[in-house]
Amino acid sequence: MTRVFSGIKPTGHLTLGNYLGAVRRWAEVDQHGTDALFCIVDLHALTVDHDPARVRRLSRQAATLLLASGLDPELCTVFVQSHVDEHARLSYLLECVASDGEMRRMIQYKEKAARERERGGSVRLSLLTYPVLMAADILAYGTDEVPVGDDQTQHVELTRDLAVRFNQRYGHTFVVPRATHPKVGARVMNLQEPTSKMGKTDDVGPGIVYLLDEPDVVRKKIMRAVTDSGRDVVYDREGRPGLANLLEILAACEGGNPEDLSGVYESYGALKKDTAEAVVELLRPVQERHKDLCADPAYVEGVLRLGAEKAREMARPRVDAAYRAIGLLAA
């Protein structure tokens, strides 16, 4: 059976972009007919300045939202990264295989490091090396497929390189994974800055639809979305990014095609109204289920505890084998 692994970082409240780009696919596709693991990658949240209490709160909220979005612990494994020591154990071994040059070529490192320096802050070493931890997350489980957004493809390619290199140097230990991508909605853009991704950690609140936004808040944000000059509704991602973003969101909500939808509308207002209502209806069952789960925190904690136990059992034999292969004495 194909093994799938993916994770979500608790650095902000989950957004419509997270849902359409990843979480909905996990629930509707990836947990069915596969051996799937979905992880709250809380160690990755420590690579930048953070409030410890907020990381804990967002980790719990993310886990609850994953379950509310349809992840079924009877079908997949849901757990928190820091609850399974094998992630950190394997990360150090892979750092001994990776090169400094590889890390510094990572696009996300360059972008995030530049932002930190612009703010006058220092760049943590963990920000440079976190793609290796991500590789450890994936390789520890013998993962075959990694469903990711476009911005994470480079990290999966690094994971593949590290797996191949380790296997060549020390003997076959790791499965070489491949990235998979949803066809529509893989990269939802900020409603106010449509050339930038709708990210959890952005400061531009009006451009971000959060999964727990009230319906009226969702409507207001989408109705105020930046569009483009001109009056005709056409799908042109490069030339009309704001309009294209709305069409892609609507298509992802309804299962349609953004190019086909562009021929349906004669005004931006009508497109915005339909997009807003489609998003409200998409999020309604998730928000209702989230409310129910918040009333039963023991259930969520139990899912995470059992998920970590199961993940640990899967990861430990391979990580122990990697320790032996690279030359370390057995404990």
C-alpha positions in Angstrom: 0.0 0.0 0.0 1.2 3.5 -0.9 2.4 5.5 2.1 1.6 9.2 2.2 3.0 11.8 4.6 2.3 15.5 4.9 2.4 18.1 7.6 1.2 21.5 8.6 3.1 24.1 10.6 1.4 25.8 13.6 2.7 29.3 12.9 -0.7 30.9 12.4 -4.4 30.2 12.1 -5.2 27.8 9.2 -6.4 29.5 6.0 -8.6 28.9 3.0 -5.3 28.4 1.2 -4.3 25.6 3.5 -7.6 24.0 3.1 -7.9 24.1 -0.7 -4.2 23.5 -1.3 -3.7 20.6 1.1 -6.2 19.7 3.8 -9.2 19.0 1.7 -7.2 16.7 -0.5 -5.9 14.9 2.5 -9.4 14.2 3.7 -11.0 13.4 0.3 -8.2 11.6 -1.5 -5.0 10.9 0.4 -6.4 9.1 3.5 -8.4 6.7 1.3 -6.7 3.6 -0.1 -3.3 4.6 1.3 -1.3 4.3 4.5 -1.4 8.0 5.3 0.2 10.1 8.1 -0.6 13.7 8.8 1.5 15.6 11.2 1.4 18.9 13.1 5.0 19.9 12.5 5.5 22.0 15.6 9.3 21.8 15.7 9.3 23.7 12.4 7.5 26.6 14.2 10.6 27.2 16.3 12.7 28.3 13.4 11.7 32.0 14.0 10.9 34.1 17.0 7.7 32.8 18.6 5.5 32.8 21.7 5.6 29.3 23.3 2.0 29.5 24.5 0.8 30.5 21.1 2.7 27.6 19.4 0.9 25.2 21.8 -2.4 26.8 21.2 -2.1 26.8 17.5 -0.9 23.2 17.5 -4.0 22.1 19.3 -6.2 24.2 17.0 -4.5 22.8 13.9 -5.1 19.2 15.1 -8.7 20.0 15.8 -9.2 21.6 12.4 -7.6 18.6 10.6 -10.1 16.3 12.3 -13.0 18.8 11.6 -12.0 18.8 8.0 -12.5 15.1 7.7 -9.3 13.3 8.6 -10.5 10.1 10.2 -8.1 8.4 12.7 -9.6 5.1 11.7 -8.2 5.7 8.2 -5.0 7.7 8.8 -2.5 8.6 11.5 -2.8 12.1 12.9 0.0 13.2 15.4 2.3 15.9 16.6 5.9 15.9 15.3 7.6 16.6 18.7 5.8 13.6 20.2 7.9 11.3 18.0 11.6 11.5 18.8 12.6 9.8 15.6 12.1 13.0 13.7 14.9 14.8 15.6 17.1 11.7 15.7 17.0 11.3 11.9 17.4 15.0 11.2 20.9 15.1 12.6 22.0 12.1 10.5 20.7 13.8 7.4 22.5 17.0 8.3 25.7 14.9 8.1 24.7 14.0 4.6 23.5 17.4 3.4 25.8 20.3 2.3 25.8 23.9 3.4 25.4 25.0 -0.3 22.2 22.9 -0.7 20.7 24.6 2.4 21.5 28.1 1.2 20.0 27.5 -2.2 16.6 26.8 -0.7 14.2 29.5 -2.0 12.2 29.7 1.2 15.3 30.1 3.3 16.4 33.0 1.2 13.0 34.7 1.4 12.5 34.2 5.1 16.0 35.1 6.1 15.7 38.3 4.0 12.5 39.2 5.9 14.1 38.6 9.3 17.1 40.8 8.4 14.8 43.5 7.1 13.1 43.5 10.5 16.4 43.9 12.2 16.3 40.3 13.7 18.9 37.5 13.6 18.4 34.4 11.4 18.3 31.3 13.5 20.4 28.3 12.4 17.3 26.1 12.5 15.8 28.2 9.6 18.7 27.2 7.5 18.5 23.5 8.4 14.8 23.0 8.6 14.6 21.5 5.1 16.7 18.6 6.5 14.2 18.2 9.4 11.4 18.1 6.8 13.4 15.4 4.9 13.6 13.5 8.2 9.8 13.8 8.7 9.3 12.2 5.3 12.0 9.6 5.2 11.5 8.2 8.7 8.2 6.6 7.5 9.3 5.1 4.2 7.0 7.6 2.5 6.1 7.0 -1.2 4.1 10.2 -1.9 4.2 13.7 -0.4 1.2 15.9 -1.3 2.5 19.5 -1.2 1.9 22.9 -2.6 4.1 24.3 -5.4 6.2 26.2 -2.8 7.3 23.0 -1.1 8.4 21.1 -4.2 12.0 22.1 -3.9 12.1 20.7 -0.4 10.8 17.3 -1.6 13.4 17.3 -4.3 16.1 17.9 -1.6 14.5 15.0 0.4 14.9 12.8 -2.7 18.5 13.8 -3.1 19.4 13.1 0.5 17.7 9.7 0.4 19.6 8.7 -2.7 22.9 10.0 -1.3 22.5 8.2 2.0 21.5 4.9 0.2 24.6 5.2 -2.1 27.0 5.9 0.7 25.7 3.6 3.5 23.5 1.0 1.9 19.8 1.1 1.0 17.9 2.5 3.9 15.3 5.0 2.6 12.4 4.9 0.1 12.9 7.8 -2.4 9.6 9.7 -2.2 7.8 11.8 -4.9 5.8 15.0 -4.6 2.1 15.1 -5.7 0.0 18.2 -6.4 -3.8 18.9 -6.5 -4.9 20.2 -9.9 -6.9 23.2 -8.8 -6.4 25.5 -5.8 -2.8 24.4 -5.1 -1.7 28.0 -4.5 -4.4 30.3 -3.2 -3.2 33.9 -3.3 -3.7 36.8 -0.9 -6.9 38.6 -1.7 -5.2 42.0 -1.2 -1.9 41.0 -2.8 -2.7 38.5 -5.5 0.9 37.9 -6.4 1.6 36.6 -2.9 0.5 33.3 -1.4 -2.3 33.4 1.2 -0.1 32.4 4.1 -0.8 31.7 7.8 1.9 34.1 9.0 1.1 37.1 6.9 0.2 40.3 8.6 -2.3 41.5 6.0 -5.5 40.2 7.7 -8.0 41.5 5.1 -6.4 39.4 2.4 -6.6 36.2 4.3 -9.6 34.0 4.8 -9.2 31.9 7.9 -11.0 28.6 8.4 -12.7 29.9 11.5 -13.7 33.3 10.1 -17.4 34.1 10.6 -19.5 34.0 7.3 -20.0 37.8 7.3 -16.2 38.3 7.7 -15.6 35.9 4.8 -18.0 37.8 2.6 -16.5 41.1 3.4 -13.0 40.0 2.7 -13.9 38.5 -0.7 -16.1 41.4 -1.7 -13.1 43.7 -1.0 -10.6 41.5 -2.9 -8.3 43.3 -5.3 -9.1 42.7 -8.9 -7.5 44.3 -12.0 -8.1 47.0 -14.5 -10.7 46.4 -17.1 -14.3 45.2 -17.0 -14.3 41.9 -18.8 -14.0 38.7 -16.7 -11.2 36.6 -18.2 -8.8 34.0 -16.8 -5.3 35.3 -17.1 -3.0 34.3 -14.2 -0.1 36.5 -15.3 -1.9 39.5 -16.6 -4.9 39.6 -14.3 -3.8 37.9 -11.1 -6.5 39.2 -8.8 -9.3 38.0 -11.1 -7.5 34.7 -11.7 -7.3 34.1 -7.9 -11.1 34.6 -7.5 -11.8 32.3 -10.4 -9.5 29.6 -9.0 -11.0 29.8 -5.6 -14.5 29.5 -7.0 -13.4 26.6 -9.2 -11.8 24.8 -6.3 -14.9 25.2 -4.1 -17.3 24.0 -6.8 -15.0 21.5 -8.6 -15.1 23.5 -11.8 -12.5 25.0 -14.2 -11.5 28.6 -13.8 -11.3 29.2 -17.6 -14.8 27.9 -18.1 -16.1 29.9 -15.2 -14.7 33.1 -16.6 -17.2 32.9 -19.4 -20.1 32.8 -17.0 -19.7 36.2 -15.5 -20.2 39.7 -16.9 -19.1 41.6 -13.8 -16.6 41.5 -11.0 -19.3 42.0 -8.5 -21.3 38.9 -9.5 -18.1 36.8 -9.5 -17.1 38.1 -6.0 -20.6 37.4 -4.6 -20.7 33.8 -5.9 -17.1 33.2 -4.7 -18.0 34.5 -1.2 -21.0 32.3 -0.9 -19.2 29.3 -2.2 -16.4 29.8 0.4 -19.0 30.3 3.2 -20.7 27.0 2.3 -17.4 25.2 1.9 -16.3 26.2 5.4 -19.7 25.7 7.2 -19.4 22.0 8.0 -15.7 22.4 9.0 -16.6 25.1 11.5 -19.6 23.2 12.9 -17.5 20.1 13.4 -14.7 22.2 14.9 -17.1 23.6 17.5 -18.2 20.0 18.4 -14.6 18.9 18.8 -13.7 21.9 21.0 -16.4 20.7 23.4 -14.6 17.4 23.7 -10.9 18.1 24.1 -10.2 14.7 25.5 -11.1 13.1 22.2 -8.6 15.2 20.3 -5.9 14.5 22.9 -6.6 10.8 22.6 -6.3 10.9 18.8 -2.9 12.6 19.1 -1.6 10.3 21.7 -2.6 7.1 19.8 -1.3 8.7 16.6 2.1 9.4 18.1 2.3 5.8 19.4 1.5 4.4 16.0 3.9 6.8 14.2 6.7 5.9 16.6 6.3 2.2 15.9 6.5 2.9 12.2 9.5 5.2 12.3 11.8 3.6 14.9 12.9 0.5 12.9 14.0 2.6 9.9 15.7 5.3 12.0 17.5 2.6 14.0 18.6 1.1 10.8 20.0 4.4 9.6 22.0 4.8 12.8 23.6 1.4 12.3 24.2 2.1 8.6 26.0 5.3 9.2 28.3 3.8 11.7 26.9 4.3 15.2 27.0 1.6 17.9 23.7 0.1 18.9 22.4 1.2 22.3 
